[in-house]
Amino acid sequence: MYKLCINTGLGFGSDMPETIKNIKEAGFDGFFTSWYPGKTKEIAKLADGYGLLYQSVHAPFTEVDALWRPGDKGEYVKEKLTECVNECKDACVPLIVFHAIIGMDRHEPTEIGLLRFCRIVKRAEKIGVNIAFENTEGVEYLNALMEQFRSPYVGFCWDTGHELCYNYGVDMTAKYGDRMTCTHLNDNFGMTDKDNMTWLDDSHMMPFDGITDWQSVADRLKKHNYKGELTFELTRGSKPGKNTHDIYSSLTELEFLKLAYEKAVRFRDLI
């Protein structure tokens, strides 16, 4: 049976020990976190203490566009991401999820970007850490990386919400489903403006609360014989100017997690 995992960054402002405790109490099998430099081993010990799987670390992405441009900033970002790889190895976290790009108006991968990612991937291969590239905006960058790296240590992270609001609803598993190594399952209401992509549509709501066809998601996971964890990436708050998350506003963190677990089980039953 598929294990169920969820992110820790839910937006409640709780400290990490409290959130992990609540994840356990809600029924989940594991979790993933952002990268907190110097804290990964400590978080791994918390996971072990609760008998939870530390499923993955989400690498920093707010400056990843610099990797694709000449200059010292790109070299700095490359070194930080390599440090993330090394720390995950030391903490026995088996997987890191990377964004290929950030920026709605970026569509031209470069050789220098591929070279920098190559150095990160080679380090991950050498020490036995897996990398999954996630579908976000700028799908050209994902395509370039997936074409460049055919390594068994490199796979695909399918974000169902990003498919709707960043990839124009195009089936991302049609191209990369057979290389899928993890999921970021979440819902939203698609693109509010087909001509102007915006991060404000990336709601990260619970399954069944937006417009995603969850039976289609289940069918595609089956079609591609996906065997990994079902990992959900959710938040409790609406993006600026939106009210999508008002349905969660009265919930405590534990109540939110328990509801998310119920919906996760409902989705798993579809598979």
N, C-alpha and C positions, 0 to 999 in steps of 0.2 A: 504494500500500500504506500502511496506517496506520502512523504513527510511534508508537514505544513510549517512554513517559516514566514517571518515578517520582519520589517525594518524596525529599528529602535527609535529613529528620529521621527516620532509621530506628531510632534508639535505641542506637547503638553508641558514642557519645561521641567519634567521630572529628571532626577539624576539617573545615571546608567544603572546602578544596582536596583533601584526601585522599578525601573522599566523592565529590566530582565526578570525580576521577580513576578511582575504582572504578566509578562509574556508566558511564563511557566504556568501561572495560575489560570490563565485563560485557556490553556490547552495546547498551545503551539509546541512544535518539536524543536524549533530553533529560530535563529534570527540572523540578520546581517546588520552591519553598522557602517557609518562613514569611517574614514581613517582619522584616528586621533593619534598623532605622532607620539610615540613613547608609551601609549596606553594599551596597545593591542594584546600584549601578554596578560595584562591585568583583566581585560575583558574576557579573554579566553579562560582565565581561572574562574571568573563568575559563571561562565557558561558551563564549565565542568561541574561546578558546585551545584548547579540546578539540573544537571543531566541534560543540558540543551546542546544542540548542534550550533556551532559558530559557523554558519553556512558560507559567508563571504564578507569581504570588505569592499565598499564602494570607494574607488580611488577619487581623489580630488578632481574636479572638472571645470572649475570656474576660470582657469587660465589655460586650459588645454589647447585653445586656438593658437597660443604662442608656439607650440611645437611645430606648427606648419609654416612658420615664418622665420627668416634669418634673424640672428641676433642673440644676445646673451640671455634674454628672457626665456627663449625656447630651451636653451641649455639648462637653465635653472629648473624649469618645469620638468625636464627629462630626469634630472638628478633627483628631484623630489619624488617622482613616480617610481624611480628605481629604489629609493629608500623605502617606499611603501611596500614594494615587492619583497625586499629583504626582511622587513619587520613582520610581514605575514608569514614568511617561512619560519622565522624564529618563534612565532606564536602558534605554529601548526594550523594556520587558517589556509585551507586548500585552494581558495579561489578569490580572484580580484576582478571586479567589474569596472571597465573603463568606458568613458564616453570618447568617441572619436573626435568630436568637435564641439564647440559651443558658438552659437551665432547664427541667426536666422538667414543672414545674407551671405553666408560663406558656402561656396560650391566648387572650389578648385583645390584639390589635394596637391601637395608638392613633394618633390623628391626628398627635400630636407626633412619634411615631416615623417615620411616613410622610414628614412634612415634613423631618426631619433626613436621612433617606435620599435624599429628593429633592434636597437640596443637594449631597450626595455624587455622585449620579448626574449632575446637571447639570454639575458640574466634570469628571467623567469624559468626558461627551459633548463638552464644550468643547475638551478637549485630546486627544481621540481614544484613550481607554483603555477597554477592554471590561470589563464586570463580569458575573460569573456568580453567581447566588444558589444555594446548595447546600441540598438536602433534609437537614434535621436533625430533632431533636425540635421540637415546637411548629410543626407544618406550617401552622397558621393564619397564621403570620407570613410564611412563604414564599408562601402563596396571596395574601396582601394585597400583597406587593411585586411579584409577577409580574403581578397585575391592575393595579397602579398604573403600572408602567413597561412600555410597549410599544415602547420605544426599540430601534433596531437595535444599540445598544451594551449592551443588557441581555439576558442569556440565563440558561440553567439548567445547573447542574453536578450531574450524577447521581452520587450516592454509593450504590453497590450495597449496601454494608454497612449504611449508615444506613436504607436501605429495609427491611431485615430487622429491625433491632433498635430503630428509632425510629418507623418508619411502618407497623408491624404487617404488613409484607409487601405492602402496597398498591402496585400498579404506578404508580410516580411518572412514568414516561414516558407513560402514557396521557393525562396532562394536560399535560405540559411537554416531551415528547419532541421535538416539532417546533421547540422553542426551545433545544434542547440545544447548548451550545457547548463543553463539556468533561466529562470523567468523573473520578471518584475510584473506581477499581475495587478492591474488597477483599472479603474473605469473613469470615463469623462463623457462630455457631450459633443465631442468632435471639434472641428474647426468652426468658430463663429464667423470667420471671414476667410473664404477660400483663396482670396488673393493676397492676404496678409497674415502669415503665420505668426502666432504669438505664444509666448510661454504662459500667458494667463489662462490658456485653454487646457494646460497640463494639470488637471485637477487632482489626480491620485485619490479618487474616491474608492469606496468599497465596491466589490463586484455586485452587479445587479442594481446599482444606484444611478447608472448613466445609460448610455445607448449601446454599449458593447454587446455583441451577440455571443454570449458565453457558451452556448452549445457549439458554435463554430470554433471558439477557442479550444474547447475540450476535444472536438473532433480533429483539429489540426495537431494537437499534442499526441493524440493516438496515431494519427497518420504517420507522423515522423518518429514514432516509437520512443517518445521522450521518457526517460527513466529517472530523471533527477528530482529534486525537491520542487514542490509548488511554493514559490516564494512570492509574497505579496509586498508591495511598496505603497503604503497608504499615509495620508495625513489627515489631521482633524480640522484644519482651517482652510477657508476659502482664499483664493488669490485676490489681490487688490481689485475692488470694484465688482466682485462676484459674490454670490450667495449660495453656491453649490453645496457648501458644507453645513448649512444651517441645521440640517437634519441630525447632525452630530453634536450640536452646540451644548446640549444639556448633559452630555456624557462625561463621566470621569475617565481617566486613562484606562482603568481596568474594565469599565463598562464598554468602552470603545473596543478594546481588545477582545472581549468576550463576544461582542457582536461581529467583529471581523472574523473571529474563529468560526462562528456559526455559518457565515457566508462562505468562508474557505471550505468548510466541510460540504456545504451545498454544491459548490463548484466541483470539488473532488468527486462527488457522487455522479456528476455528469460524465466523468471519464470512466 
